[in-house]
């Protein structure tokens, strides 16, 4: 009984558990990718970074259509996270579990996490296997 009680209390103190670990594929020389990884870690995600110079193949296997790509590609709990998507959106995705392939911020908006230069509005898009998109969230920059 005491083990269960203290275990539960410890879990409550630690906050909600996040889903499976995240794997991020990135170029070794990309500093903004590393900054985004640190943003995700600071938000409670367990991240494994894999350096590769073959990002085209990674993006193709992830089902990313032209126009949806950014600099790094992550996988978590069956979803693809492309580019500098804020941790709050990834958490919402994992909580709501919509029937989408993943989330993306095409390109590299300067205001997104890991870029951190205020002033550029951007949208986070959800996308499906056919490449159809919908606005998941908007940020004023």
LODO-929981 format. One record per residue: residue number from 0; chain; x, y, z of N, C-alpha, C in turn. Coordinates in steps of 0.02 Angstrom, whole numbers, plus 50000, padded with zeros to 5 digits. Layout:
REM residues N
atom resi:NUM, chain:A, nu:X, nv:Y, nw:Z, cau:X, cav:Y, caw:Z, cu:X, cv:Y, cw:Z .
...
This chain:
REM residues 141
atom resi:0, chain:A, nu:50042, nv:49941, nw:50000, cau:50000, cav:50000, caw:50000, cu:50044, cv:50062, cw:50000 .
atom resi:1, chain:A, nu:50094, nv:50064, nw:50043, cau:50136, cav:50124, caw:50046, cu:50175, cv:50134, cw:49981 .
atom resi:2, chain:A, nu:50199, nv:50081, nw:49951, cau:50235, cav:50087, caw:49888, cu:50191, cv:50118, cw:49835 .
atom resi:3, chain:A, nu:50129, nv:50094, nw:49831, cau:50083, cav:50121, caw:49781, cu:50070, cv:50195, cw:49795 .
atom resi:4, chain:A, nu:50058, nv:50212, nw:49858, cau:50043, cav:50281, caw:49876, cu:50102, cv:50327, cw:49859 .
atom resi:5, chain:A, nu:50162, nv:50308, nw:49879, cau:50219, cav:50350, caw:49865, cu:50234, cv:50352, cw:49791 .
atom resi:6, chain:A, nu:50224, nv:50296, nw:49757, cau:50234, cav:50295, caw:49684, cu:50186, cv:50343, cw:49650 .
atom resi:7, chain:A, nu:50123, nv:50341, nw:49670, cau:50074, cav:50386, caw:49641, cu:50091, cv:50458, cw:49657 .
atom resi:8, chain:A, nu:50110, nv:50472, nw:49719, cau:50129, cav:50540, caw:49738, cu:50189, cv:50564, cw:49697 .
atom resi:9, chain:A, nu:50238, nv:50520, nw:49688, cau:50296, cav:50538, caw:49648, cu:50276, cv:50553, cw:49576 .
atom resi:10, chain:A, nu:50230, nv:50514, nw:49548, cau:50208, cav:50526, caw:49480, cu:50171, cv:50592, cw:49476 .
atom resi:11, chain:A, nu:50131, nv:50607, nw:49526, cau:50094, cav:50670, caw:49526, cu:50142, cv:50729, cw:49531 .
atom resi:12, chain:A, nu:50193, nv:50722, nw:49571, cau:50242, cav:50776, caw:49578, cu:50283, cv:50785, cw:49515 .
atom resi:13, chain:A, nu:50296, nv:50731, nw:49480, cau:50337, cav:50736, caw:49420, cu:50298, cv:50763, cw:49360 .
atom resi:14, chain:A, nu:50232, nv:50765, nw:49365, cau:50191, cav:50788, caw:49309, cu:50172, cv:50730, cw:49264 .
atom resi:15, chain:A, nu:50133, nv:50745, nw:49213, cau:50111, cav:50690, caw:49169, cu:50168, cv:50658, cw:49132 .
atom resi:16, chain:A, nu:50163, nv:50593, nw:49123, cau:50215, cav:50558, caw:49085, cu:50204, cv:50570, cw:49011 .
atom resi:17, chain:A, nu:50258, nv:50581, nw:48975, cau:50253, cav:50591, caw:48904, cu:50255, cv:50524, cw:48869 .
atom resi:18, chain:A, nu:50236, nv:50524, nw:48806, cau:50233, cav:50462, caw:48767, cu:50303, cv:50436, cw:48755 .
atom resi:19, chain:A, nu:50307, nv:50390, nw:48709, cau:50370, cav:50359, caw:48691, cu:50424, cv:50411, cw:48678 .
atom resi:20, chain:A, nu:50486, nv:50391, nw:48684, cau:50541, cav:50437, caw:48668, cu:50537, cv:50462, cw:48596 .
atom resi:21, chain:A, nu:50566, nv:50520, nw:48585, cau:50569, cav:50551, caw:48519, cu:50637, cv:50540, cw:48488 .
atom resi:22, chain:A, nu:50638, nv:50522, nw:48424, cau:50700, cav:50516, caw:48386, cu:50700, cv:50572, cw:48335 .
atom resi:23, chain:A, nu:50754, nv:50611, nw:48334, cau:50761, cav:50667, caw:48288, cu:50818, cv:50653, cw:48240 .
atom resi:24, chain:A, nu:50803, nv:50657, nw:48175, cau:50854, cav:50650, caw:48123, cu:50872, cv:50720, cw:48099 .
atom resi:25, chain:A, nu:50938, nv:50735, nw:48099, cau:50961, cav:50802, caw:48083, cu:51031, cv:50800, cw:48053 .
atom resi:26, chain:A, nu:51050, nv:50855, nw:48023, cau:51118, cav:50863, caw:48000, cu:51163, cv:50878, cw:48060 .
atom resi:27, chain:A, nu:51221, nv:50850, nw:48062, cau:51267, cav:50861, caw:48119, cu:51285, cv:50935, cw:48126 .
atom resi:28, chain:A, nu:51287, nv:50971, nw:48072, cau:51309, cav:51041, caw:48073, cu:51253, cv:51091, cw:48087 .
atom resi:29, chain:A, nu:51192, nv:51068, nw:48098, cau:51135, cav:51113, caw:48105, cu:51126, cv:51135, cw:48178 .
atom resi:30, chain:A, nu:51144, nv:51196, nw:48193, cau:51137, cav:51222, caw:48261, cu:51065, cv:51234, cw:48282 .
atom resi:31, chain:A, nu:51023, nv:51256, nw:48236, cau:50953, cav:51269, caw:48254, cu:50917, cv:51204, cw:48271 .
atom resi:32, chain:A, nu:50937, nv:51148, nw:48240, cau:50907, cav:51084, caw:48257, cu:50924, cv:51066, cw:48329 .
atom resi:33, chain:A, nu:50986, nv:51076, nw:48349, cau:51007, cav:51062, caw:48417, cu:50969, cv:51108, cw:48466 .
atom resi:34, chain:A, nu:50959, nv:51170, nw:48448, cau:50921, cav:51216, caw:48491, cu:50849, cv:51192, cw:48499 .
atom resi:35, chain:A, nu:50818, nv:51165, nw:48445, cau:50750, cav:51139, caw:48450, cu:50749, cv:51077, cw:48495 .
atom resi:36, chain:A, nu:50799, nv:51034, nw:48489, cau:50803, cav:50975, caw:48532, cu:50806, cv:50997, cw:48606 .
atom resi:37, chain:A, nu:50845, nv:51048, nw:48620, cau:50849, cav:51073, caw:48689, cu:50782, cv:51101, cw:48712 .
atom resi:38, chain:A, nu:50744, nv:51134, nw:48667, cau:50676, cav:51159, caw:48682, cu:50631, cv:51100, cw:48701 .
atom resi:39, chain:A, nu:50636, nv:51045, nw:48663, cau:50594, cav:50987, caw:48677, cu:50614, cv:50954, cw:48743 .
atom resi:40, chain:A, nu:50679, nv:50949, nw:48756, cau:50702, cav:50919, caw:48819, cu:50680, cv:50961, cw:48879 .
atom resi:41, chain:A, nu:50684, nv:51027, nw:48872, cau:50663, cav:51072, caw:48926, cu:50588, cv:51066, cw:48940 .
atom resi:42, chain:A, nu:50551, nv:51041, nw:48890, cau:50478, cav:51031, caw:48898, cu:50460, cv:50960, cw:48919 .
atom resi:43, chain:A, nu:50510, nv:50919, nw:48936, cau:50498, cav:50854, caw:48964, cu:50504, cv:50795, cw:48916 .
atom resi:44, chain:A, nu:50523, nv:50807, nw:48855, cau:50530, cav:50753, caw:48807, cu:50598, cv:50720, cw:48813 .
atom resi:45, chain:A, nu:50599, nv:50653, nw:48806, cau:50661, cav:50615, caw:48802, cu:50679, cv:50611, cw:48728 .
atom resi:46, chain:A, nu:50736, nv:50640, nw:48709, cau:50754, cav:50646, caw:48639, cu:50819, cv:50611, cw:48624 .
atom resi:47, chain:A, nu:50819, nv:50572, nw:48570, cau:50880, cav:50542, caw:48543, cu:50892, cv:50574, cw:48476 .
atom resi:48, chain:A, nu:50951, nv:50604, nw:48467, cau:50969, cav:50636, caw:48404, cu:51010, cv:50589, cw:48362 .
atom resi:49, chain:A, nu:50994, nv:50585, nw:48298, cau:51031, cav:50544, caw:48250, cu:51057, cv:50591, cw:48195 .
atom resi:50, chain:A, nu:51123, nv:50598, nw:48192, cau:51152, cav:50640, caw:48140, cu:51156, cv:50602, cw:48075 .
atom resi:51, chain:A, nu:51135, nv:50634, nw:48020, cau:51137, cav:50603, caw:47954, cu:51141, cv:50657, cw:47901 .
atom resi:52, chain:A, nu:51172, nv:50640, nw:47846, cau:51174, cav:50686, caw:47789, cu:51126, cv:50661, cw:47735 .
atom resi:53, chain:A, nu:51085, nv:50612, nw:47751, cau:51038, cav:50584, caw:47703, cu:50966, cv:50602, cw:47722 .
atom resi:54, chain:A, nu:50954, nv:50666, nw:47734, cau:50888, cav:50689, caw:47756, cu:50834, cv:50678, cw:47704 .
atom resi:55, chain:A, nu:50851, nv:50679, nw:47640, cau:50801, cav:50667, caw:47588, cu:50767, cv:50600, cw:47596 .
atom resi:56, chain:A, nu:50807, nv:50548, nw:47608, cau:50779, cav:50481, caw:47617, cu:50738, cv:50477, cw:47681 .
atom resi:57, chain:A, nu:50760, nv:50510, nw:47734, cau:50723, cav:50510, caw:47798, cu:50654, cv:50542, cw:47786 .
atom resi:58, chain:A, nu:50653, nv:50598, nw:47752, cau:50590, cav:50634, caw:47739, cu:50544, cv:50594, cw:47693 .
atom resi:59, chain:A, nu:50572, nv:50560, nw:47644, cau:50532, cav:50519, caw:47599, cu:50500, cv:50461, cw:47638 .
atom resi:60, chain:A, nu:50539, nv:50427, nw:47680, cau:50512, cav:50373, caw:47721, cu:50458, cv:50397, cw:47769 .
atom resi:61, chain:A, nu:50463, nv:50460, nw:47791, cau:50414, cav:50489, caw:47838, cu:50350, cv:50510, cw:47802 .
atom resi:62, chain:A, nu:50350, nv:50507, nw:47735, cau:50290, cav:50524, caw:47697, cu:50281, cv:50598, cw:47686 .
atom resi:63, chain:A, nu:50334, nv:50637, nw:47693, cau:50328, cav:50709, caw:47684, cu:50324, cv:50726, cw:47610 .
atom resi:64, chain:A, nu:50273, nv:50763, nw:47592, cau:50264, cav:50784, caw:47523, cu:50303, cv:50849, cw:47512 .
atom resi:65, chain:A, nu:50319, nv:50866, nw:47449, cau:50354, cav:50929, caw:47435, cu:50315, cv:50988, cw:47465 .
atom resi:66, chain:A, nu:50352, nv:51034, nw:47491, cau:50321, cav:51092, caw:47522, cu:50307, cv:51086, cw:47596 .
atom resi:67, chain:A, nu:50313, nv:51026, nw:47624, cau:50301, cav:51016, caw:47695, cu:50365, cv:51010, cw:47735 .
atom resi:68, chain:A, nu:50422, nv:51007, nw:47701, cau:50485, cav:50992, caw:47735, cu:50515, cv:51053, cw:47770 .
atom resi:69, chain:A, nu:50558, nv:51036, nw:47819, cau:50598, cav:51085, caw:47855, cu:50666, cv:51053, cw:47864 .
atom resi:70, chain:A, nu:50704, nv:51074, nw:47916, cau:50773, cav:51051, caw:47922, cu:50781, cv:50984, cw:47957 .
atom resi:71, chain:A, nu:50740, nv:50968, nw:48007, cau:50747, cav:50905, caw:48042, cu:50680, cv:50868, cw:48043 .
atom resi:72, chain:A, nu:50684, nv:50802, nw:48053, cau:50624, cav:50760, caw:48054, cu:50627, cv:50718, cw:48117 .
atom resi:73, chain:A, nu:50572, nv:50718, nw:48155, cau:50568, cav:50680, caw:48217, cu:50511, cv:50630, cw:48213 .
atom resi:74, chain:A, nu:50518, nv:50577, nw:48252, cau:50465, cav:50526, caw:48257, cu:50451, cv:50516, cw:48331 .
atom resi:75, chain:A, nu:50386, nv:50516, nw:48348, cau:50365, cav:50502, caw:48417, cu:50296, cv:50470, cw:48416 .
atom resi:76, chain:A, nu:50290, nv:50414, nw:48448, cau:50226, cav:50380, caw:48459, cu:50185, cv:50372, cw:48395 .
atom resi:77, chain:A, nu:50219, nv:50356, nw:48340, cau:50185, cav:50345, caw:48276, cu:50174, cv:50408, cw:48235 .
atom resi:78, chain:A, nu:50193, nv:50465, nw:48259, cau:50185, cav:50529, caw:48223, cu:50252, cv:50555, cw:48197 .
atom resi:79, chain:A, nu:50248, nv:50595, nw:48144, cau:50305, cav:50631, caw:48117, cu:50300, cv:50703, cw:48140 .
atom resi:80, chain:A, nu:50355, nv:50730, nw:48164, cau:50359, cav:50801, caw:48183, cu:50413, cv:50831, cw:48139 .
atom resi:81, chain:A, nu:50393, nv:50875, nw:48094, cau:50440, cav:50903, caw:48045, cu:50454, cv:50976, cw:48061 .
atom resi:82, chain:A, nu:50517, nv:50990, nw:48075, cau:50539, cav:51059, caw:48086, cu:50528, cv:51082, cw:48157 .
atom resi:83, chain:A, nu:50524, nv:51147, nw:48165, cau:50527, cav:51180, caw:48230, cu:50459, cv:51186, cw:48265 .
atom resi:84, chain:A, nu:50422, nv:51132, nw:48267, cau:50356, cav:51130, caw:48299, cu:50364, cv:51141, cw:48374 .
atom resi:85, chain:A, nu:50326, nv:51187, nw:48403, cau:50331, cav:51198, caw:48476, cu:50311, cv:51136, cw:48516 .
atom resi:86, chain:A, nu:50344, nv:51127, nw:48573, cau:50330, cav:51070, caw:48616, cu:50257, cv:51067, cw:48637 .
atom resi:87, chain:A, nu:50225, nv:51124, nw:48648, cau:50155, cav:51125, caw:48669, cu:50110, cv:51093, cw:48615 .
atom resi:88, chain:A, nu:50127, nv:51102, nw:48552, cau:50087, cav:51071, caw:48499, cu:50099, cv:50996, cw:48496 .
atom resi:89, chain:A, nu:50160, nv:50974, nw:48507, cau:50174, cav:50902, caw:48508, cu:50137, cv:50870, cw:48566 .
atom resi:90, chain:A, nu:50137, nv:50902, nw:48624, cau:50100, cav:50875, caw:48681, cu:50026, cv:50871, cw:48666 .
atom resi:91, chain:A, nu:49998, nv:50922, nw:48634, cau:49927, cav:50922, caw:48617, cu:49912, cv:50866, cw:48567 .
atom resi:92, chain:A, nu:49955, nv:50857, nw:48518, cau:49948, cav:50803, caw:48469, cu:49945, cv:50735, cw:48504 .
atom resi:93, chain:A, nu:49990, nv:50724, nw:48551, cau:49994, cav:50660, caw:48587, cu:49934, cv:50650, cw:48633 .
atom resi:94, chain:A, nu:49907, nv:50704, nw:48659, cau:49847, cav:50699, caw:48702, cu:49785, cv:50685, cw:48661 .
atom resi:95, chain:A, nu:49776, nv:50721, nw:48606, cau:49715, cav:50716, caw:48565, cu:49716, cv:50657, cw:48517 .
atom resi:96, chain:A, nu:49775, nv:50636, nw:48496, cau:49784, cav:50580, caw:48450, cu:49739, cv:50584, cw:48388 .
atom resi:97, chain:A, nu:49743, nv:50639, nw:48351, cau:49703, cav:50644, caw:48290, cu:49729, cv:50595, cw:48237 .
atom resi:98, chain:A, nu:49688, nv:50580, nw:48189, cau:49708, cav:50534, caw:48135, cu:49744, cv:50573, cw:48081 .
atom resi:99, chain:A, nu:49806, nv:50591, nw:48096, cau:49850, cav:50626, caw:48050, cu:49917, cv:50591, cw:48049 .
atom resi:100, chain:A, nu:49958, nv:50606, nw:47999, cau:50025, cav:50579, caw:47994, cu:50072, cv:50615, cw:48043 .
atom resi:101, chain:A, nu:50060, nv:50681, nw:48052, cau:50102, cav:50719, caw:48097, cu:50091, cv:50793, cw:48092 .
atom resi:102, chain:A, nu:50140, nv:50830, nw:48117, cau:50140, cav:50903, caw:48117, cu:50201, cv:50929, cw:48081 .
atom resi:103, chain:A, nu:50194, nv:50988, nw:48050, cau:50250, cav:51019, caw:48017, cu:50246, cv:51095, cw:48021 .
atom resi:104, chain:A, nu:50304, nv:51125, nw:48020, cau:50311, cav:51197, caw:48005, cu:50356, cv:51199, cw:47945 .
atom resi:105, chain:A, nu:50327, nv:51204, nw:47884, cau:50369, cav:51205, caw:47824, cu:50419, cv:51263, cw:47826 .
atom resi:106, chain:A, nu:50478, nv:51250, nw:47801, cau:50530, cav:51301, caw:47802, cu:50558, cv:51310, cw:47872 .
atom resi:107, chain:A, nu:50582, nv:51369, nw:47884, cau:50614, cav:51382, caw:47949, cu:50594, cv:51452, cw:47973 .
atom resi:108, chain:A, nu:50532, nv:51462, nw:47997, cau:50511, cav:51528, caw:48021, cu:50556, cv:51552, cw:48078 .
atom resi:109, chain:A, nu:50577, nv:51614, nw:48075, cau:50625, cav:51641, caw:48122, cu:50600, cv:51641, cw:48194 .
atom resi:110, chain:A, nu:50535, nv:51644, nw:48205, cau:50507, cav:51648, caw:48273, cu:50497, cv:51580, cw:48306 .
atom resi:111, chain:A, nu:50503, nv:51526, nw:48268, cau:50489, cav:51460, caw:48295, cu:50542, cv:51438, cw:48346 .
atom resi:112, chain:A, nu:50524, nv:51392, nw:48392, cau:50573, cav:51368, caw:48441, cu:50636, cv:51340, cw:48406 .
atom resi:113, chain:A, nu:50693, nv:51360, nw:48432, cau:50756, cav:51340, caw:48403, cu:50784, cv:51392, cw:48357 .
atom resi:114, chain:A, nu:50741, nv:51434, nw:48330, cau:50762, cav:51490, caw:48288, cu:50764, cv:51553, cw:48333 .
atom resi:115, chain:A, nu:50708, nv:51564, nw:48368, cau:50703, cav:51612, caw:48424, cu:50719, cv:51685, cw:48406 .
atom resi:116, chain:A, nu:50699, nv:51706, nw:48346, cau:50705, cav:51776, caw:48326, cu:50634, cv:51803, cw:48319 .
atom resi:117, chain:A, nu:50608, nv:51840, nw:48368, cau:50538, cav:51861, caw:48367, cu:50521, cv:51903, cw:48305 .
atom resi:118, chain:A, nu:50456, nv:51901, nw:48288, cau:50430, cav:51945, caw:48237, cu:50401, cv:51913, cw:48175 .
atom resi:119, chain:A, nu:50410, nv:51848, nw:48167, cau:50384, cav:51815, caw:48107, cu:50326, cv:51769, cw:48125 .
atom resi:120, chain:A, nu:50265, nv:51786, nw:48105, cau:50208, cav:51741, caw:48118, cu:50217, cv:51675, cw:48080 .
atom resi:121, chain:A, nu:50190, nv:51621, nw:48108, cau:50193, cav:51557, caw:48073, cu:50135, cv:51513, cw:48096 .
atom resi:122, chain:A, nu:50123, nv:51460, nw:48056, cau:50072, cav:51411, caw:48072, cu:50102, cv:51342, cw:48078 .
atom resi:123, chain:A, nu:50075, nv:51304, nw:48124, cau:50091, cav:51233, caw:48129, cu:50035, cv:51197, cw:48091 .
atom resi:124, chain:A, nu:50054, nv:51154, nw:48045, cau:50006, cav:51117, caw:48005, cu:50005, cv:51044, cw:48024 .
atom resi:125, chain:A, nu:49946, nv:51014, nw:48025, cau:49941, cav:50942, caw:48028, cu:49939, cv:50918, cw:47956 .
atom resi:126, chain:A, nu:49962, nv:50857, nw:47944, cau:49959, cav:50830, caw:47876, cu:49942, cv:50756, cw:47878 .
atom resi:127, chain:A, nu:49910, nv:50732, nw:47824, cau:49893, cav:50662, caw:47821, cu:49936, cv:50626, cw:47769 .
atom resi:128, chain:A, nu:49923, nv:50563, nw:47759, cau:49965, cav:50523, caw:47713, cu:49961, cv:50546, cw:47641 .
atom resi:129, chain:A, nu:49907, nv:50580, nw:47623, cau:49900, cav:50605, caw:47555, cu:49932, cv:50674, cw:47547 .
atom resi:130, chain:A, nu:49956, nv:50703, nw:47601, cau:49987, cav:50769, caw:47598, cu:49938, cv:50826, cw:47609 .
atom resi:131, chain:A, nu:49875, nv:50810, nw:47626, cau:49827, cav:50862, caw:47642, cu:49846, cv:50894, cw:47708 .
atom resi:132, chain:A, nu:49837, nv:50959, nw:47713, cau:49856, cav:50995, caw:47774, cu:49796, cv:51032, cw:47804 .
atom resi:133, chain:A, nu:49802, nv:51046, nw:47868, cau:49755, cav:51088, caw:47904, cu:49794, cv:51127, cw:47956 .
atom resi:134, chain:A, nu:49771, nv:51187, nw:47972, cau:49805, cav:51227, caw:48024, cu:49792, cv:51195, cw:48092 .
atom resi:135, chain:A, nu:49845, nv:51178, nw:48127, cau:49841, cav:51149, caw:48194, cu:49845, cv:51204, cw:48247 .
atom resi:136, chain:A, nu:49887, nv:51254, nw:48234, cau:49892, cav:51313, caw:48279, cu:49926, cv:51370, cw:48241 .
atom resi:137, chain:A, nu:49916, nv:51430, nw:48267, cau:49946, cav:51491, caw:48237, cu:49985, cv:51528, cw:48292 .
atom resi:138, chain:A, nu:50040, nv:51556, nw:48271, cau:50082, cav:51596, caw:48316, cu:50094, cv:51664, cw:48286 .
atom resi:139, chain:A, nu:50086, nv:51717, nw:48326, cau:50093, cav:51785, caw:48299, cu:50166, cv:51805, cw:48285 .
atom resi:140, chain:A, nu:50212, nv:51768, nw:48312, cau:50282, cav:51784, caw:48300, cu:50309, cv:51823, cw:48356 .
